[in-house]
Amino acid sequence: MDFSKYKRILLIGCPGSGKSTLAKKLGKKTGLPVIHLDTIYWLPHWERRPTEEFESILKEELEKETWIIDGNYNRTLDLRISYCDLIIYLDIPRRVCLWSVIKRRIQYANKTREDMQKECDEVIDYSFISYVYRFNKTHRKRYYELLENVEKEFLIIKKRKDIDKLL
């Protein structure tokens, strides 16, 4: 796929679907700067950034000429969509996402991933596993309805191997 015509790319999908990995790979391929919403939303030690501050920083980023943004944060989804020119929805099966978050927890035990805020070591708990488990049931219908009704280009990726083909 030729990404040269896109200046602002939005990646959404279940935790563990591969959003951050795809964002990094797309960033290398296109030269577009990558913004991970987790680095804006969280302060060190998993402290939530105040809502107004988060929204202000996000708006600053959205107004830049070029970017790739990965993350869900559904409260700001409509705003992010209004700025982007391509949406990529990773509609990856639940079992793959669950396996990925467990594997990521093991891989980054007592470490902070590069796509997270500093000093937010990788954690996994029942609440997060439950969120990933229910994600498609809770969000998939809304995402499809949103994509059907938005006047933006979009891609839906359903298999990890299709991510490799895309690149």
C-alpha positions in Angstrom: 0.0 0.0 0.0 1.2 3.5 -0.8 1.1 5.6 2.4 2.6 8.7 0.8 -0.7 10.4 0.4 -1.5 10.2 4.1 -0.3 12.8 6.5 -2.3 11.8 9.6 -2.9 8.1 10.4 -5.0 6.9 13.3 -4.7 3.3 14.6 -7.4 1.8 16.8 -8.1 -1.7 18.2 -8.0 -3.9 21.2 -5.0 -3.8 23.6 -2.6 -6.4 22.3 -3.8 -6.1 18.7 -0.5 -4.6 17.6 -1.3 -0.9 17.4 1.9 0.3 18.8 4.0 -2.1 16.8 2.3 -1.1 13.6 2.6 2.6 14.5 6.4 2.2 14.9 6.8 0.2 11.6 4.6 2.7 9.8 6.6 5.6 11.2 9.8 4.0 9.9 8.3 3.4 6.5 6.6 6.8 6.1 8.8 9.1 8.1 5.7 10.3 10.0 6.1 11.1 13.7 4.5 8.5 16.0 2.4 9.6 19.0 1.4 6.9 21.5 -1.7 8.1 23.4 -0.5 6.2 26.5 2.5 8.6 26.7 0.1 11.6 26.8 -2.5 10.1 29.0 -0.3 8.7 31.8 2.1 10.4 34.1 4.9 8.4 35.7 3.9 5.6 38.1 0.5 5.1 36.3 -0.9 8.4 37.5 -3.6 9.7 35.3 -3.0 13.1 33.7 -5.8 15.6 34.5 -8.5 15.5 31.8 -8.1 19.1 30.7 -4.3 18.7 30.4 -4.6 15.5 28.4 -7.1 17.0 26.0 -4.9 20.1 25.6 -1.8 18.1 24.8 -3.8 15.9 22.4 -5.2 18.9 20.6 -1.7 20.3 20.1 -0.6 17.0 18.6 -3.6 16.7 16.4 -3.0 20.1 15.0 0.4 19.2 13.7 0.7 18.6 10.0 1.8 15.0 10.2 1.4 12.1 12.6 0.6 8.5 13.3 -1.4 8.1 16.6 -2.1 4.8 18.2 -4.5 4.2 21.0 -8.2 4.0 21.9 -9.3 6.5 24.6 -12.8 6.4 23.1 -13.8 9.7 24.7 -11.5 11.5 22.2 -12.0 9.2 19.2 -14.4 11.5 17.3 -11.9 14.4 17.8 -9.0 12.3 16.5 -11.0 11.1 13.5 -11.9 14.6 12.6 -8.2 15.3 12.1 -7.0 12.1 10.4 -7.0 11.1 6.8 -6.7 7.4 7.3 -8.0 5.1 10.0 -6.6 1.6 10.5 -8.7 -0.6 12.7 -7.0 -3.7 14.0 -9.9 -6.1 14.5 -7.7 -8.9 15.7 -9.2 -12.0 17.4 -9.5 -11.9 21.2 -7.3 -15.0 21.7 -4.4 -13.3 19.8 -4.8 -10.0 21.8 -5.0 -11.9 25.2 -1.9 -13.9 24.3 -0.1 -10.7 23.2 -0.8 -8.8 26.5 0.4 -11.8 28.5 3.5 -12.2 26.4 4.2 -8.4 26.6 3.8 -8.6 30.4 6.5 -11.3 30.6 8.8 -9.6 28.1 8.6 -6.2 29.9 8.5 -7.5 33.5 9.7 -4.6 35.7 10.4 -2.5 32.7 8.7 0.3 30.8 7.9 -0.1 27.1 9.1 2.6 24.8 5.5 3.4 23.9 4.5 4.1 27.5 5.1 7.0 29.8 8.4 6.8 31.8 8.2 4.8 35.0 5.0 3.0 34.0 6.3 -0.6 34.3 4.3 -3.2 32.5 1.5 -4.5 34.6 -1.4 -6.9 34.1 -4.3 -7.5 36.4 -7.7 -9.1 36.3 -9.4 -5.8 35.3 -7.1 -5.4 32.3 -7.5 -9.0 31.2 -11.2 -8.6 31.5 -11.2 -5.4 29.4 -9.2 -7.2 26.7 -11.5 -10.2 26.9 -14.7 -8.1 26.5 -13.2 -5.5 24.1 -14.6 -6.8 20.8 -18.1 -7.4 22.3 -18.0 -3.9 23.8 -16.4 -1.9 21.0 -16.5 -3.8 17.7 -20.1 -2.8 16.7 -19.4 0.9 17.5 -16.2 0.9 15.5 -17.8 -0.7 12.4 -20.7 1.7 12.6 -18.3 4.6 13.0 -16.2 3.5 10.0 -19.3 3.0 7.8 -20.5 6.5 8.5 -17.3 8.5 8.5 -16.0 10.3 5.4 -12.5 9.1 5.8 -10.5 6.4 4.2 -10.1 3.3 6.4 -8.7 -0.2 6.5 -9.8 -3.0 8.7 -7.2 -5.6 9.5 -8.4 -8.9 10.9 -5.2 -11.0 10.9 -1.6 -10.3 12.1 -0.2 -11.6 8.8 -2.3 -9.0 7.0 -0.3 -6.3 8.9 2.9 -7.6 7.4 1.3 -7.7 3.9 0.2 -4.0 4.4 3.7 -2.9 5.1 
